[in-house]
Amino acid sequence: MLEELPGRTCPLRYRYGAAALARAPEETADILYVVGGLYGNVAALDALEAMAAEDAARTGLKVTLCFNGDFNWFNADPDSFRAINQRVLRYRAIQGNVEAELSSPADDAGCGCAYPEQVDAGVVERSNRIHARLKTTANAFPELRAQIDALPMLARFRVGACAVGVVHGDADSLAGWRFSVEELACSSNADWLEQVFATAKVDLFASSHTCEPVLKCLPGTPERAVINNGAAGMPNFPGVRAGLISRVAVVPAVHPVVHGTKVQGVHVDALNVPYDHNGFERSFLANWPAGSDAHVSYFKRIRAWE
């Protein structure tokens, strides 16, 4: 069956259920950056840390960074793998499917993306091979891999009056796709959304995984929303060579807002991460030259579809 093929499988160990968020220990933050899909982009990490430092200096408040998975991907060389993971693991982080599969003894889940049927088989096969190469690199770093293995699959924060559930995929599964653009626009999802908000006891879900940004505000009272930042380490919009993160804060953003809303009086915004594009492109091509799997799948996007 299609869903049993590597790269389309959602392993049972990924399925935590929305109730796990209600039980998770809650951390407090004044300004929370949710960073999904860094994808091994060191230049984006540099830019992100600079943004956080400026935010803290201008607001006088601490900025909490939470990397919600797939902070690895293109960093298949040892130096980049070490650099990304040593730096990211200083902050709050949860696993994405990329991290969850790094120590898996079997390859039945492939990259662990659990791609839906509409995703082309070529994309799935290339992703499996990209992950296999990354996994080989990770094997040379047992201490970092052990730290990654110990990361949780979700996190819970309180920002002002807003309870935030941070996940990689969706409310039920690490590799779930129900916070995608298409699923959130589907009216048949309404009952499920009502259920998972009530079960998780949150006002806001912050996710990534699908690699496409979306902000969905639910009608009615109390105020609730889902924000998916797409990718912090790749362009998200044609012509814009920048990543995207989610900022949840008790004060307005000090950086330009791409789109946003308020939930329980708290600012929920998507912010561009204007990284050194040329530097990232050079490092990408060093690992993934023309004709390689990642180049075929991602280079047009890295160039912001220009």
Secondary structure, 3 states (H helix, E strand, C coil): CHHHCCCCCCCHHHECCCHHHHHCCEEECCEEEEECCCCCCHHHHHHHHHHHHHHHHHHCCCEEEEEECCCCCCCCCHHHHHHHHHHHCCCEEECCHHHHCCCCCCCCCCCCCCCCCCCCHHHHHHHHHHHHHHHHHHCCCHHHHHHHHCCCCEEEEEECCEEEEEECCCCCECCCCCCCHHHHCCHHHHHHHHHHHHHHCCCEEEECCCCCEEEEEECCCCCEEEEEECCCCCCCECCECCEEEEEEECCCCCCCEEEEEEECCEEEEEEEECCCHHHHHHHHHHHCCCCCHHHHHHHHHHCCCC
